[in-house]
Each structure stands twice: as structure tokens, then as C-alpha cells.
Amino acid sequence: MFRKPVRSSDRLFTVLARKTRCTDSRLGLAISVKSAGGAAGRNRVKRLVRECFRANRTRLSNIDIVVMSKPGIAAIGNRKITESLEAHWERIGKRCAESC
């Protein structure tokens, strides 16, 4: 359960995070039809989030993360999505180290 999560938000995503006892970090996705359009758009966003998460997993150890997309993300390019997520990982990593 996510009680008192660390939050990071911008115009593309809201990210919730919490320290965990597990040695690995885990990722949850909430990419809605309303935000990403049809199946192809949702799958593209999910694929990008998962790949970016895998690439940055070392700096996100022992953290459970839920990524929620905001409306209009389907029209955003892959590079902008990746940049947004990397900024979220940076913020989440720092905030969890400080407060969690």
C-alpha cells in the first residue's frame, strides 16, 4: 500500500514512490485510454517507461514506483518522454533517500 508516497509530477506524468524492504525496485503503470489513446499509444508509452526504468534501475534500488500518465501524452515524442522520466527518477531517488 502507498501510504504517504513521495510524489513527482510534471505535465506528462505523476510518479509515486516508496521505499521497500525488497532488494529490487518494482514498477507499476497506470496508462489510461484517456491519456494515451488506443492500444498502440498506450503500449508505446508503457514500453518507453519500462525501458527507461530498466536503464536507471541502479539508482532506484529498494523503491516501489507507480507511474501515471496525464492526458495528451500520445502526442509527445519518445525523447521528451524519456527526458521527463529521467528527471522523475532523479527527483524520486533524492527524495526517497532523504525522507523514506
Stockholm file with secondary structure:
# STOCKHOLM 1.0

chainA/1-100         MFRKPVRSSDRLFTVLARKTRCTDSRLGLAISVKSAGGAAGRNRVKRLVRECFRANRTRLSNIDIVVMSKPGIAAIGNRKITESLEAHWERIGKRCAESC
#=GR chainA/1-100 SS CCSSCEEEECSSEEEEEEECSSSSCEEEEECCHHHHCSHHHHHHHHHHHHHHHHHTGGGGTTEEEEEEECTTGGGSCHHHHHHHHHHHHHHHHHHHHHHC
#=GC SS_cons         CCSSCEEEECSSEEEEEEECSSSSCEEEEECCHHHHCSHHHHHHHHHHHHHHHHHTGGGGTTEEEEEEECTTGGGSCHHHHHHHHHHHHHHHHHHHHHHC
//
